[in-house]
Amino acid sequence: LALERTDDPGLVSFNLAVAYLKQNQWTVAESNFLRCLTDDAIPKDRRAKALYNLGICIIKQNAKDLKRLRAAAECFELARNESVALKLLDLSEDAADNLEIARKLWLNALREKHQDT
């Protein structure tokens, strides 16, 4: 209903995504963050936050999937770069920290994959 009545559907999707994120409903939150990111008029700060949170959703769902972990790392890297440009220091630090976590998870998943073969 809110999506039908607003002139900023990206904000509605972002707010829904955050609500689902807080409830640990990673898949639904992810789809709403993705919807938010398709908004051509997305404000830069919302984009950085959506990318960061999208990375969180991906990691929470796929901590051993190499392709998805790479996607999470890309989200964190973009969020870090964009938040630095916007001077959102807390977000840039969190994104940098989570980028390192995503990279470590990716390396661990890669090691496990090679051990299984």
C-alpha positions, 0 to 999 in steps of 0.5 A, spaced: 500 500 500 505 504 501 509 503 495 502 505 491 502 512 495 509 514 495 513 518 490 519 515 493 518 507 492 526 506 493 525 509 500 519 504 502 523 498 499 529 501 504 525 501 510 522 495 509 529 491 508 531 494 514 525 492 518 526 485 515 534 485 517 532 487 524 528 480 524 533 476 521 529 475 515 535 475 510 532 473 504 526 478 504 531 484 506 536 482 501 530 482 496 528 489 498 535 492 498 536 490 491 529 493 489 531 499 493 538 499 489 534 499 482 531 506 484 535 511 479 534 517 483 536 513 490 540 518 494 547 517 495 547 516 502 541 511 502 545 507 496 551 506 501 547 504 506 543 499 502 549 496 499 552 495 506 546 492 508 545 487 502 552 485 504 550 483 511 544 479 508 548 475 503 553 473 508 548 471 513 545 467 508 551 464 504 557 464 509 560 458 505 558 460 497 564 462 494 560 466 489 555 469 494 561 471 498 564 475 493 558 479 491 558 480 499 565 483 498 563 487 492 557 490 496 562 492 502 567 495 498 562 499 494 559 501 500 566 503 503 568 507 497 561 511 497 561 512 504 568 515 504 566 520 499 560 522 503 564 522 509 560 517 512 566 515 517 562 510 521 559 507 515 566 507 511 569 503 517 564 498 518 564 497 511 571 496 511 571 491 517 566 487 514 569 487 507 575 483 511 570 479 514 567 477 507 574 476 504 576 471 510 570 467 509 571 467 502 578 464 503 576 459 508 570 457 503 575 456 498 580 452 502 574 447 504 572 446 497 579 444 495 579 440 501 573 436 499 576 435 492 
